[in-house]
Amino acid sequence: MPTEHWFVTGISRGFGKTLCEELLKRGHRVVGTTRNGSSDLAHDNLTVMQLDVTDEQQTEHVIKRAIVQLGRIDVVVNNAGFGMVGAVEEVSAEEAQATFATNFFGTLHVIRAVLPHFRANHAGHIVNFSSVGGITGSPGFGIYNAAKFAVEGLSEALDLELKPFGIKVTIVEPGYFRTEFLSSDSIKKAGKLVGAYAETAGKARDNISSRSGNQPGDPAKAVRVIIQAVESPSPPLRLPLGPDCYARIDVKLSRLKNDIDSWREIASATQFDQ
């Protein structure tokens, strides 16, 4: 494969860092961003830039700098994000807004900043990190689910809007992978506790620390699949990762089909009489 030019947000840890390491091994050039502008990754083909994706003006400026640095951008990876755990009733408006500011609006800012460049080139690939929680809801993660569901809806529309320009979109949906996502550095807990949710959202909150570091998925294997999908002549719109993710999607599809089949006839009889 020829050398490609990648722009990756959130490379300080997790999937962003592992993806950068694999891209650099393969000879690609990368601009990676962190909130403080530093990284323990060092390579001649890597440029690290400071970026808070919630700042729209800074995002536009950094994308322009990256284009100058690389000459062009071929692939943008929206990886920056964090988790929020807490029942919907427990998460405050401020906590919910902060979750959306990074996970959804940060992704939106990067996309809007790079699209003029992609349209001018009639090429480009946008890779948006979602989650198994972006396609299936679970107790204790309702606000995080909502932010990632929003990323999925945005991505679906983008895929249709950008096809005429030769620009591709892929949504990455990891299950449980052994990254720092469940660590205190990457996941936040709602400040409010409601005892009534002890058996639902409360269990999710309690299980985070025991799951962290014990997730079954190997991030190194996952990023190789992501790169393979990007390099594919027909990249997927959705890329679920891990058997746990596929299992949860299968359960959702089964319930969705059951709901649709059970109510189709009654709910379709809602048109004006001819």
N, C-alpha and C positions, 0 to 999 in steps of 0.2 A: 504494500500500500504506500502511496506517496505521503510525504509529511503533511499532516493536517494541523490546523491552528485552532486550539480549543480555548474557550473562556469558561472557567469553572468557579462558581461561588462556594464559599465555605470550605476551604481546604485545610483548615487547622486540625481537623480530626475526622473520623468516620469515613463515610463513603467518598467524600470530597478528596480527602488525603489519599486514600487507597487508589482512587481513580487516577489522580495525578501521578502517583508513583508508576502505575502501569502504563500510562500514556508516555511518560518520559522514557521508560524502558524501551518502548517501541519507536522512539525517535521523533515523536510529535512535539510541537511547540505549544506551550501552555502559559496563559495568564491566569493565575489563581488569586482569589481574593480572601482576605480575612478581615475581621473587624478592627484589628490593631495594626494590620499591615506587615506582620511578621509571620514566619513559618520556620519550622525546623527542617523543611525540605530545601535542598540546595542543588541546583542543576543549571548548566549553561542554557538549557532550553526552557527554563522556568523563570517567569517574572511574577513576583508577588506584589499585589497592590492592596491598599487599604480601602475597604468598602463596607459601609453600613447600608444594606439593600433597602432599608426602610426610608432612606434619604433619596428622593427621586432625582434631585439635581446632581448630587454626588454620583449617583449611578450613571447618569448620562455622561458626566465628565470622565468617569473611569472607562466606560465603553469606548469613548473616543480615543482615550490614551491607549487602550488595548489594541485598537485598530491600527494606530500609528506604530505601536511596538511590534505587532505581528505582521503588518502589511494587509492582512485581512483576517476575518474570523470565519471559520467553517462550521464550528459546533459551539453552541452555548449550553451549558449545563447549570440549571437552577437547582442547586443542592442546599443552599443555606436555609436553615430552619431549626425549630426546636419543638419538643412535645409539651403538651399541657394535660395534666391529669386532674380530674375532679368531676363530680357530677355537674350536669348543666346548671342546676340550681346553686351549686357551690362556687362556680367560677364567676368572678366579678366582671362588670362591664370593662373595667380597665385591663384585667387579665385577658379577656377575650379579644379586646382590640389589639393588644400587644401580640397575641398569637396570630391574628390575621395580618398584622403589619409586616411581620417577617415572612410567614409561610405563604400568604397569598399576595399581598401588595408588593413585597420584595421581588417575587417572581414576576409580577406584572411590570414593575419598573424596569427590570432587565430586558424583558421581551420588547417593551415599547422603545427602549433605547437602541436596541440592536436591529429592529426590523427595517428601518430605512437602508441600512447597510446591506442586509440580506436581500431586500427587494431590488436594490441597485445591481447586485451581483446575480440576481435570478437564481440564487442558491443559498443553502444554509440549513442547519438542523438544530431545532430547539428540543432539548431534553429536560423535561420537568420532573423533578423528584416528587412523587406523591407517596403512597404507602398502601399497605393492605387496608389501613384505616382511611384511605381515600375512596375506597369502593365498598367497604363494609363498616358499619358502625358497631361500637362496642361500649359497654358501660364504663364510665370513668374517663372516656376520651371524646365526649360529644363535641366540645369546642374544637379540638384538634381535628376530629372527623370533618366538621363543618368547613374548616379552612382547607383541608386537602380535597374534600368534595368540590369546593370552589375551584381549586387548581384543575381538577379533572374536567369540569364543565368548560372552563376557559380553554383548556387544551383541545377539547373536542371541537369547539367553534373555530379555534385557530387553525386546526388541521384543514377544515373546509375552506376557510378564508385564504389560506396561504398556498393551497395546491396550484392555483394559476401561476404563481411566481416560482414554482419549483422548490419551495421551502418545506421541509419535513418537520413533523412533530412526533415525539415519543414521550409517553408517560411511563415512568419507572415506578413500580409498586412493590417495594420490598416487604417481605414478611419479617420475621425476627432474625436479624443478623447480628453477629457479635461485634458491634461497634459501640461507641460511647453514648449512643442515643438514650439509653435508660439511666445514664449516670446523672449526677446532680448538675453537671456542667451543661447538659443538653435537654433535660426535661424539667419542667417546673410543675409544682403542685399548687392547687388552689389554696389560697390563704384561709378560706372558710371551710368548716367541717359541719355537715349535717348528719347527725347520727342515724337518721332514717335510711341512709344509703349505705350503711355498713356492709351489707351483704352483696352489694352490686359495685358501685363506684369505689366504695371503701376497700373491697378486696383488690381491685385493680391498683389502688394507691399502695396497699401493703405489699403487693407482689413485685413491684418495680425493682426494689433492691435485690431480691432473691433471683430475679431473672437476669439482671445486669451481669454481663460476663459469662452467662451460661446459654446464650442464644445459640440455636443449632446452625445458623447460616454462616458461611465463610465469605466475608466481604471481598476477598481477593478473587474468588471464583465468580462472584456476582459482577464485579466490574468488567471482567473479561467477557461476560455475556452482554453487558451493556455496550461495550465497544463493538462486539460482533454484530449486534442489532443495528448500531449506527452505520457500520460499514456494509450492511446488507443492501442489495439492490432494491429490496422491498421491506424497509424497516417497519415494525409494527407500530400502531398507534399506542397500544397498551403492552407493557412488558411486566407482567407479574413475576416476582422472583421468590423461589422457595416453595416446597411442597405445602407448607402451612398456609401460605397465601392462596395457593390454588384450592386447597380444601375449604377455606372460608368463602372464596368466591363461588365454589360449587354449591355450598349451602345457600348463599344468597340467591343464586340463579334458580335453585329449586323453589325457594319461597316466593320469589318474584313470579315464576311461572304458575305456581299454585294460586297466587292472588289474582293474576290476570285471567287464568282459565275459569276460576270460580265466579268471577264478577263480570266477565266480558259481556255476556248476553244482556244482563240487567243494565250495566253501566253504558252499554252502547245504544240502548233504547232511550237516548236523551236528546234526539234531534227533533226539530220542528216536524209536525205531521205534514206529509205531502198533500 
